[in-house]
Amino acid sequence: MNLMEQKYDLSGKIVVVTGATSGIGWHSALEFCRCGASVIGVGRNEDRCTHARAKILAQVPEAKIEYLVADLVSQREVRRLAEEIKKALQRQQAPGLDVLVNNAGTFVDRLTLTEDGIEKTVAVNHMAPFLLTQLLLPEMAARPDSRVITISSGSHYHTWLNPKRLRSPLLYNSLWAYKVSKLANVLFSAEFNRRHTGESPRAFAVDPGLVNTNIGFKGTGALARFVWRQRQKAGVDPSIPASTILFVAADPAALQSKAVYWYLSAPRQPSRAASNPQLATAVWQESARLCHLEK
Ligand SMILES: NC(=O)c1ccc[n+]([C@@H]2O[C@H](COP(=O)([O-])OP(=O)(O)OC[C@H]3O[C@@H](n4cnc5c(N)ncnc54)[C@H](OP(=O)(O)O)[C@@H]3O)[C@@H](O)[C@H]2O)c1
């Protein structure tokens, strides 16, 4: 496809997409490549990264796409990834990072603690985006109109979270843990904008809707797989949320709006809990503590 046929010309822009080996992340990486951006995809498995890159090049032969491998379940790996991204930016002689898409996400159906002692769903879905964003802040601040986009979910509605129990819940429920992580994504984006008002980057949370991906089949048991098989069929193609991600990343209208939460390329009201500034501050402080960052 010709760049002239694309809605956005992102030539000269550098974009990082985590979880770019499948589903929404892969489709987003493809769309960014189609628009001429230089894309750094992140995956947790070398072979899947190689395969994902080849599939993009098959559709966009001129794509500027490379992949980095990191398992975002570990803060040590997130820190190493940030250094690798900085080296990649230097190699490309890039003046900074224009877009960070925190898309990698997981659903697990049993209580698992990471090497950092954090419940795994919260570690991958919330702590990794929080930490990676902080570590890449100088590179993003160096670019005008840069944006941090974190993929949340409509499952954040009807959920509350206790910041003191962010590390691990008193009573574990897999769906609850997932909802908590997605509520934390919206709270993080809102608090980020309060702390960086009028500065670059701006933070956004994207609700992809129900999407036909394999997220519910990865490392889950028979019941979770059965439930996801039923739900998955009602999901939209991953290209639909990918176009919202592209819109939020590239369209001037996204920056003109004050909205944090976006669905189908339009602002949407997040839940009451997600709009609570005291809760957002408390979650930020606890996340910083758990990531060993200054508050
Ligand atoms: N599907 C839906 O209906 C839906 C609805 C709302 C929100 N979301 C959110 O959308 C995002 C993308 O999900 P998806 O539906 O596209 O699922 P997916 O196809 O399973 O994609 C998830 C991506 O994250 C990667 N990933 C998972 N755990 C990781 C880890 N520990 N370290 C590094 N990468 C990791 C996966 O790698 P592998 O390829 O190696 O598995 C994959 O690239 C997630 O944040 C999810 O919560 C999805």
The ligand as a Tripos MOL2 file, in Angstrom:
@<TRIPOS>MOLECULE
LIG
   48    52     1     0     0
SMALL
NO_CHARGES

@<TRIPOS>ATOM
      1 N1         -8.9480   -9.4030   23.4210 N.am      1 LIG1
      2 C1         -9.8050   -8.6440   24.0880 C.2       1 LIG1
      3 O1        -11.0370   -8.8080   24.0090 O.2       1 LIG1
      4 C2         -9.2880   -7.5160   24.9390 C.ar      1 LIG1
      5 C3        -10.2600   -6.7050   25.5760 C.ar      1 LIG1
      6 C4         -9.8110   -5.6540   26.3700 C.ar      1 LIG1
      7 C5         -8.4700   -5.4210   26.5370 C.ar      1 LIG1
      8 N2         -7.5390   -6.2320   25.9120 N.ar      1 LIG1
      9 C6         -6.1220   -5.9230   26.1280 C.3       1 LIG1
     10 O2         -5.4850   -5.7960   24.8770 O.3       1 LIG1
     11 C7         -4.0840   -6.0710   25.0300 C.3       1 LIG1
     12 C8         -3.6370   -7.0210   23.9400 C.3       1 LIG1
     13 O3         -4.3050   -8.2670   24.1290 O.3       1 LIG1
     14 P1         -4.7680   -9.2210   22.9280 P.3       1 LIG1
     15 O4         -6.2010   -9.4740   23.1090 O.co2     1 LIG1
     16 O5         -4.2670   -8.7020   21.6220 O.co2     1 LIG1
     17 O6         -4.0320  -10.5740   23.3490 O.3       1 LIG1
     18 P2         -2.8430  -11.3990   22.6820 P.3       1 LIG1
     19 O7         -3.1180  -11.6690   21.2490 O.co2     1 LIG1
     20 O8         -2.6060  -12.5400   23.5950 O.co2     1 LIG1
     21 O9         -1.6210  -10.3710   22.7330 O.3       1 LIG1
     22 C9         -0.9650  -10.1010   23.9350 C.3       1 LIG1
     23 C10         0.4500   -9.7190   23.6100 C.3       1 LIG1
     24 O10         1.1560   -9.5050   24.8360 O.3       1 LIG1
     25 C11         2.2950  -10.3760   24.8650 C.3       1 LIG1
     26 N3          2.6210  -10.7540   26.2330 N.ar      1 LIG1
     27 C12         1.8640  -11.4380   27.1130 C.ar      1 LIG1
     28 N4          2.5300  -11.6110   28.2660 N.ar      1 LIG1
     29 C13         3.7310  -11.0160   28.1060 C.ar      1 LIG1
     30 C14         4.8820  -10.8800   28.9280 C.ar      1 LIG1
     31 N5          4.9530  -11.4080   30.1530 N.pl3     1 LIG1
     32 N6          5.9530  -10.2080   28.4420 N.ar      1 LIG1
     33 C15         5.9290   -9.6890   27.1910 C.ar      1 LIG1
     34 N7          4.8800   -9.8120   26.3610 N.ar      1 LIG1
     35 C16         3.8000  -10.4680   26.8220 C.ar      1 LIG1
     36 C17         1.8800  -11.5610   24.0170 C.3       1 LIG1
     37 O11         3.0120  -12.3220   23.6080 O.3       1 LIG1
     38 P3          2.8340  -13.8050   22.9390 P.3       1 LIG1
     39 O12         2.4980  -13.5980   21.4970 O.co2     1 LIG1
     40 O13         4.1620  -14.4110   23.1600 O.co2     1 LIG1
     41 O14         1.7190  -14.4930   23.6820 O.co2     1 LIG1
     42 C18         1.1880  -10.8400   22.8810 C.3       1 LIG1
     43 O15         2.1340  -10.2740   22.0000 O.3       1 LIG1
     44 C19        -3.9200   -6.6120   26.4410 C.3       1 LIG1
     45 O16        -3.4330   -5.5890   27.2770 O.3       1 LIG1
     46 C20        -5.3310   -6.9990   26.8500 C.3       1 LIG1
     47 O17        -5.5230   -6.9730   28.2350 O.3       1 LIG1
     48 C21        -7.9340   -7.2670   25.1220 C.ar      1 LIG1
@<TRIPOS>BOND
     1     1     2 1
     2     2     3 2
     3     2     4 1
     4     4     5 ar
     5     4    48 ar
     6     5     6 ar
     7     6     7 ar
     8     7     8 ar
     9     8     9 1
    10     8    48 ar
    11     9    10 1
    12     9    46 1
    13    10    11 1
    14    11    12 1
    15    11    44 1
    16    12    13 1
    17    13    14 1
    18    14    15 2
    19    14    16 1
    20    14    17 1
    21    17    18 1
    22    18    19 2
    23    18    20 1
    24    18    21 1
    25    21    22 1
    26    22    23 1
    27    23    24 1
    28    23    42 1
    29    24    25 1
    30    25    26 1
    31    25    36 1
    32    26    27 ar
    33    26    35 ar
    34    27    28 ar
    35    28    29 ar
    36    29    30 ar
    37    29    35 ar
    38    30    31 1
    39    30    32 ar
    40    32    33 ar
    41    33    34 ar
    42    34    35 ar
    43    36    37 1
    44    36    42 1
    45    37    38 1
    46    38    39 2
    47    38    40 1
    48    38    41 1
    49    42    43 1
    50    44    45 1
    51    44    46 1
    52    46    47 1
@<TRIPOS>SUBSTRUCTURE
     1 LIG1         1 GROUP 0 **** ****
